[in-house]
Amino acid sequence: MTTFKNEWTPETIYTITTVRTKDNSVIERRCVGWYRNFFEADHDVMTNNLDIIENGYYDYCVIEQTPEGIYGSSFSLATWWYHIDSEAKGYITCAKPDFAKNKFAWGIG
């Protein structure tokens, strides 16, 4: 008989989700990718890799550190928020917006 030890540690991923808002309400959101580390995810957001802003369509972006599992285990371990910077034609970091308070699982869930 095989015996299994309970030594499993969940992995995490970093989802990138773009968010379109109007009048401080979410109209649309789209998970555009994920990475195994924060630095690659942050780099692609800050450099607007592959035009994830879609020419100004998505005014916010969030990176979520999410544990593996069904529905991303229904919570985020950490979040980083970005807002469009029209002068730079990219995203800049920002505080968590009011529309996002008490909400989680933007990328998976």
N, C-alpha and C positions, 0 to 999 in steps of 0.2 A: 504494500500500500504506500502511495506517495503522500508525503506530508508537506504542506506548504506553509512557509513562514509569512507572517503579516509584516513584510518589510517594504511594501509598495509605497512609493512616494509619488504623488501626482506631479506630472509635468505642467508647466504653464506655457501659454502662448500670449503674444501681444497682437490683438486685433486692431485694425485701423478702420474706423467707420466715419464716413463723411455724413454731415447733417445739414439739411436745408431748413431754414426757419422763416417765419413771417409773423410779425407782431408778437415776438417772444414765444411762439408755439412751433413745435416740430411739424413740418409738412411731409418731409421724406428723409429717410436715412438709408445708407448703403454701406455694407461692410465690403471694403475694396481689397482687403488682404490681411495677412497675418505673418508674423515672424516668430522665431524662437528666442529672440532677444530684443530688448527695448531699443538699443542703439541703432539698429538697422531700421526699425519702424519709425523712430524719431527722425532719422536722416531722410527717409522717403517723404515724410510729411513736410518737414521744413524745406525741402528742395522741390516740393510739388512734383515728385516723380510721376511721370506718365500723365500729368495734368489731372491729378485726383480732385482738384478744385472744379474741374470741368468748366473752365473759362468763367469762373465766378458763380457757378450754380450752387455749390455747397459752401455756405458761409462758416460752418464750424466743422471741426474734426476732433475725434477722440481716439486715444489709444488706451486700450484696456488690457491689463494683465489678468488673464483668465485661466483658471485651472482646467485641466482636461476633464471631460465627462459630458454627460447629457445636459443640454442647455447651458453649457459652460458652468455647470454646478450652480447656476442661478445667482451668481454674485461675481463681482470683480474684486480682485485683490488690491488693485490700484488703478487710477485713471489719470490721464494727462490730457488737458484740453487745449485746443488751438482755435484761433479765429482768423478769418481772412484779413490780409493786409493788402489793400488794393494798390498801394504804392509799390510794394515789393512783388506783387502778383504771386503771393504765396501765403503760407500760414505763419502766424506768430503765436507763442504761448499765451494763454490767458487763464483767468480763474474759471472755475466751474460755473457755467451760466445758470441763471435762475430756472430756465426750462428743464434743466437736467437735475435739479435738486430732487432727492429721494427716488431717482431712477438709476437703473443699472442694467447690465447685459445689453449694451448697445450693439455689439458685434455678433454675439451668439446668445440667443434666448428669446 
